[in-house]
């Protein structure tokens, strides 16, 4: 994935997902700068995700990239 499309995905997530942290109830998220690959353990295709971290308590949430790429603006 190119940096430009990575930035676009991070922006799309940020614009659509402003919610309070389920742990500390703050809305202080920082976007990660790399994709994480999650395997299913059975040899299936990996799922790419982008991490967001609550800057107040450190809670991490992951957003699947494949699902975001199909959302219309």
N, C-alpha and C positions, 0 to 999 in steps of 0.2 A: 504494500500500500504506500502511496506517495505521501510526502509530508502535507501537500495541499489537501488531499482527500482526507487524511488523518485529522487535520485541523477542521475541515468541514464537518466531519462526523462528531468531533468533540463539541463543536458549536451547536450541532443539531441536538445532541444529548442535553447540553446545558440549557438550551432554549425550551426543551419539552419536559424537563424533569426536575424542576425546582421544587423539592419537597423537603420537609424537615427530616433530619437524621432520626432514625428509629431508636437510637441509643440515647442521644443527648438533647433532641428536639431543636437543634440549631440548623440553620440553612447556610452552612459555610463549607461548600464543596470545592475541592481543587481537582482538576482533571489530570490523570496520568499522562505521560508522554510516550508510552509504548503499548502495543497490543499484547494481550496475554492469550496464549493458546490453551484451551481446556480440552482434554481428551475424555472420551467416554469409557475408557478402560477396555473396550471390546474391539478396538481396532477400527472403529468408525472414523469418519472425517472429524478433524478437530473443530472446535467452535472458537472463533476469535472474539475477544471481549476487550472493552476499554474500561479501565478502573477509574473510579472517582473516590476520593478520600475526604472524610469529614475533617476539617482542619481544627476542630474543637476537641474531638475525642478519638479520632483515628479510625473510625468505622470505615470499612471498605465496601463499596457496592460495585458490581460488574454489570455492564450493558453489552449484550450480544450485538456484534457489528452486523451480522447477516440480516437480522430483523430490522435494524435501523436503515440499511441501504434500500429497503423496499418501501419505506414510508415516504409518501408524497408531501412536499412542503405546502 
